[in-house]
Amino acid sequence: MRRAKFVFVVLLLFGAMAVAGDSDYQMAVNDPEAANLARPSEAQYLYHEQERIMFIHLSPATWQGNEWDNWSTPLERIDPAKLDTDQWCRVARSWDAKTILYVAKHVGGFCWWQTKTSPYSIKNTPYKVGKGDVLNELAVSCKKFGLKLGIYIYPCDREYWGTPVGSGGRTNDPSKQTQYNKMFRQQYIEVLSRFKDDPGFINELWFDGSCIIPLSDIIEKYAPNAAVLQSPDATIRWCGTESGKLGYPAWNSLAEKDLRTGLATQAHGNPDGDAWAPLEADVPLLSHHWMWSSNKVKYRKSLDQLLEIYYKSVGRGGVLLLNAAPNTDGVIPEGDMKMYSGSAMN
């Protein structure tokens, strides 16, 4: 009986939100029928209403034809001379994505913004004579096209700091932990402080594999309305696979203690849970491949596959995070563009 009442009240709750609009959010969530149930914050509600987000993966691994950077590419080769963030935004708009989630630093540690924290960054490439800043370029384009921006900065840096993949930023050498924490916090300050005068613009932060480094104060100061995936600050959850599909049923509630681990997934869903955390379903357009290479085109998903993914992500109450992979010129290939714009998700 309690489960049936939960479903009914949540449907009423979201129905009221849809009718009332964002400005009446508080009236909707204060419905006395929902008083004892987990309910979304306003930021979670606005995140959830997006339905579709476009991921962007571009790293030195793109030049290598790999998924992870193996540090074999000299920085002087990284020169995406035709890079066009307006094009990325047009692609996002073509399938009605509301946000671009940009991988500003992937597993290898290469930074696409002008950073003081690492020499392994765009400032030491030929791109715009070392003055380029793709993060800034993308932010300008997103505002031009009416999109929000999400940020992915990988918490680990194996090559320079000895923080293994999947460690959440924990150094192999404990004596380096304090200094590494300071460096990583500085990266987040560099990135998020750019948008301090527009706190609603950054609406998602991605901590792939969680994050042990304290960042709550930085997030609260510079991106208070951002949804957070993984880490102890999490407000949304990973679906648990890279298929883009949610299992059924897909509960947006779970136990608070599970959410605070920073690693909760759909598997932790609980209709009687005391915390709310929407589910995000991520998937690459090129099956099992997040980075572009000419050899991966054969893995491009069909329109029928994309439609099934949409039905089993958004259709099951989640948010779809569909990847786009620019090539070494810095543009999303024409064949991929056609799949987004022709998608039955429109």
PyMOL commands that set and color helices and strands:
alter all, ss='L'
color gray80, all
select helices_A, chain A and resi 2-20+22-29+32-34+42-49+60-64+75-77+85-94+122-124+127-130+134-144+158-161+174-195+216-222+256-259+266-268+294-299+303-311+314-316+334-341
alter helices_A, ss='H'
color red, helices_A
select strands_A, chain A and resi 52-56+99-105+148-153+202-206+227-229+237-238+253-254+275-276+279-283+319-324
alter strands_A, ss='S'
color yellow, strands_A
deselect
rebuild
show_as cartoon
